[in-house]
Every structure is written in C-alpha cells, then in structure tokens.
C-alpha cells in the first residue's frame, strides 16, 4: 500500500528573497522570507536564483509561476523547492522543476510537489503539455515522472546540468 501523500504548501517567495538568494545571501533572504529557508536554498542553487531574479526583472508577472518553497506544516519548515520555469509558452507547455533538501528526501515530498504542480497545470486552460527534464543518471526522478504518465520525448543539453532527457505528459492526463 502506498504511503499517504504528504500535506505540503507551495509558498511563493517575494522578489527580495529571490534577489538575496541570487546574491548568495541566505541570511538576507531569511530576513524577508515568509518562512525559514534552509541551506538547501543556497547551496549550489545560486545559478537558479540568478536566472529567476533576471527573469523577474524582465517579466515581473512570472512571479506566480516560478520556483516556490515546499513547506510542510507538520514539520514547520521548508523542505525543498518546486515550481514551473515560467508561464506557458506559445504552444501551451510548462516545465516543472523540484528539489528536496537531502535531509527530507525519500519521504514523499517530491511526489507531493509534482502532484501539486500537475494539479495547477490541469486547472489552467492555457497549459496543454507539462515537461520535466531529467539527467539520465537520476533514476529516482525518472521513475517518479513515469508514474504520472510522462514519456521520453527527446533530449537536450543544459549548460548548468549537462545532458537531460525530455519527458512530457499532456496536462490533465496524469
């Protein structure tokens, strides 16, 4: 029998928090954040936050789509991050991303975050396709998305992450 789905909330981070994380300043980010962010938000994630900070400078409306904190009310803290890379593109595609703090991995948080993002995609009429790009070595993420109907649809090279397999599922089909 599968474990019960984790009760999580995806908490939007204010622009000042994203800018502080982009600058590598976790203490400043925590002064402005609506919840305490762990080292997981800063360690090796500065390129992500720089990209999101620049994205918000160019398109402030993207804030409702991009990376959020995964908050577990039972634990009372952020256990990871998840969100879309941006709003749907002209073809109606959104890409999901998620990362769970190593201290909280293998407890169902990635599954809960993915389900929350898929639910948003299913409710949003402008979204037709949900994409996840995953390193060929990341069997855990690959197996997770495959459980929700994602199918391999090519590959790409990412300057930050290297080779990635592209997985897609029609919105509302998972």
N, C-alpha and C positions, 0 to 999 in steps of 0.2 A: 504494500500500500504506500502511495506517495505521501510525503510529508505535507502538512498544511502549508499553503502559500504564506510567505512572510507578509506581515502587515507593515507596509512602508509608505512613506510620502516622498514625492519628488519635490524638493524645495528650490524655487528659483533663487539664484544668487544675484544680489544687487551689482550693478556695474562697477561700483567702487571695490567690491570684493574681487571681482574678476580682474580688474586692473592691478590690484595689490598682488594677487597670485601671479599675474603676468610678470610683475616686477620681482617675483621671488620672495615676497614679504608676507609670510604666513601670519606673523603677529598682527600686522596691519589689517590683513584680510579678516582675521578673527574679531578685531575690534568693530568691524562693520557688518559681519555676517549675522544672519538671524539664528545661527546655531554654531556650535564649536566645530571647526574643521580640523581634521587630523593631519598628520604629516603626509598621509597618502595624497592629499590635495596638492602638495607642493613637490614632493619627491618625484623627480623625473617627469613632472607634468607641466613644467613651465612652458614648453613649446605649445602645448594645447591651450593654455590660458592666454599666451601671446596672440595666438590665432583668433581666439574668441574675443579678446579685447579689441583687436583690429577690426574684426567682423562687426562688433557693436559700434565702433566709431563710424564705420561706413554705412551700417544698416541698423539703427537702434531698435527697430521693430523685430529684429531676430531674437531679442532677449527672451521672448516667450517660448522659443523653440530650443534653444541651445542647452548645453550642459547644466545640470542641476545636482544638488546634493541628494543622495539616497539617505533618508532619515528613518531610523527605526524608533518609534515612540516607546517601545518596551525597553530598549537599551538606553534611550535618551541621547543618542548621538548620531552623527553622520557615519555611515558605514561604507560609503563609496560615492561614485558619481555616475550619472546617466543622463542621456538626452539625445536630441537629434543634432545633426551637424548644422542644421539650418531649416528654414521653411521649405515646403515642397518646391521642387524645381518645375520648369515649364512642362515636363512630362508627368508631373504628379508623384515624383519619387522623393522620399526622405531616407536619410541614412541614420541608423541608430548607433550609439556608442555607449559603452558602460565599462566600469572598472570598480572592483570591490577591494576595499582595504584588505591586505593579506591576513590581518587578524580576524576577519569576518568571512573569509572565503569558505566555500563548500557548506554554506548554511542556507542557501536558497535566495540570497539577495539579488544575484544576477538574474535569476529566473523571475523574481517579483518585479524587478526593474524592467526587464524585457516585456513582461505581460502588461505593465502599466503603459509603456510606450506603444505597444501594439494596440491597446485599447484606444489611445488617443488617435492613432492612425485610422482605426476602424470608424471612429466618430466623425472624422474630418473629411468632408466630401471632396476636397481638392487633392487628397492623397490617394493614389492608386497603387503604388508599389512601396514596400519597405525593404531597405537594403541593409545588410551588415557585411563589413569587410573584415576578414579574419586571417591571421597568419596561418600558413599551412601546418605549423607546429602546435597550434593552440587547439588541441583536441577537445578540451572542455567546452570552449565557446562554440566550436563547430557542432558538437553533439547537442548543445543546448538549442541553437537556432534550428537545427534539423528537426528537433522535436516539435517545432512550431511551423513546420512546412516550408522553411526556407530551402531553396535548392541552389546549387552552384550554377553560376551564370557568367563564368569568365574569371579573369584575374587582372590585377593591376599592380604597378609599382608605386609605393608611397615613400617619399623621401625620408620621412621620420621612421616608418615601421617596416620598410622593405616590402617583399612580396606579400600580397594579400589575395585571398580567394574572395570573389564577389558572390554573396548569397542574396537571393531575393525571394520575396513572397508577396502575392497580391494583398493589398490592405483589406482587412476583414476576413481573410481566409485562414488565419491561424487559430 
